[in-house]
Amino acid sequence: MKNATKIISCYAADTSGVCSALYELGGMVVVHDASGCNSTYSTHDEPRWYDKRSMIYISALTENDAIMGNDEKLISDIVSAANDQHPAFIAVCGSPMPMMTGVDFDAIADEIERRSNIRTFAIHTNGTHNYLKGAADSLLTVVKEYAEECKKTENGVNILGATPLDVPLNGTLESIKKWLKENGFDTVCSLSMDCTLDDIRKMPSANVNLVVSYSGLAAAEYLYKKFGIPFVCGVPVGREFSKILAKKLKNCEVSYPCADREKVGDRGTVMTVPNGTAEPSPLSRTYIIGEGIFAGSLARAWELETGEKANVICPLDNTPEMLAKTDITAYAEEDIEAVLKNAKTVVADPLYKFIVPKDAKFISLPHFAFSGRCYARFMPDLINGQVFDKLTN
């Protein structure tokens, strides 16, 4: 059976991406889903739940509601809760069951807004995609809704795509802000950790955007088209790559991590694994598995520090510009396993270890969106430091 996960875990779903992206913004997020599922979104995929509560709800969809299409119950329950909680906005998204019954979320959002007089929008999820889609759609929605034309701030920068699913709650975001400050930048908005709607309103005042995960790319492209703000994709991991990234921010270059990695080898486009078979790169037997922008940044930092080329295996959403020619997009477990058959070194979440060849060196790098809280205490802060030393010690 193609795309069946037999050994490794799966990534957090698009619904979790919505909840994570909107967690701190003061809105009410309602997932149209079965009773009892809220713990997935508010605890298993959300480390902030223990310190900072948010208005994350589920509709408690029952079998009768689903079969009979009882949208009125959903609408009236949300309006009633909103009248009690007074959220800044309401976001409604879906899970697999409403997808199968054909729920019209746009119409439901319009009716909720009409009755509550609270801005309401639908985020089109169905629980079958990974977290990046839900987070990207959510961040784009709030940026379109709240970003306003304003006076430019000298050396202002927005951080886009920051959620705990990709940016660990271990001081990483603070380290990114510190690194920006050391390079003469002031953070306008970090979308969406340590972020408010007022921060989003001021986003157009920035001179450049730093996109730290794919979830922030759609919002960056919108801000570029709407307000002319260029964006740089990358995470400042490793001292040498951090210097390159800082220079690109100062020059306001629209760029991706693979642009630098092309200088190391013949790179430029995405290679997708066909039918579960793939030949290892002739340039390298080192593989980094993870979200495209972070993994690409780590690969470049690895190359700069060790002189050894590294290839990215991206099992998540990406664009052709994000990956280099010898990087691989592989979604299925059997495809990833096929690519790794001749691997010498693999850097990945600990749960990938079980499909890595026994004779390969495995370097653990936990990813919250993949293994959740299991290895959260072992997540390193790699910002502006010697990557190889931190990963191997």
Summary of the structure (lengths in Angstrom):
residues: 393
radius of gyration: 21.0
end to end distance: 39.1
largest distance: 62.3
contacts: 1415
relative contact order: 0.12
helix: 44%
strand: 16%
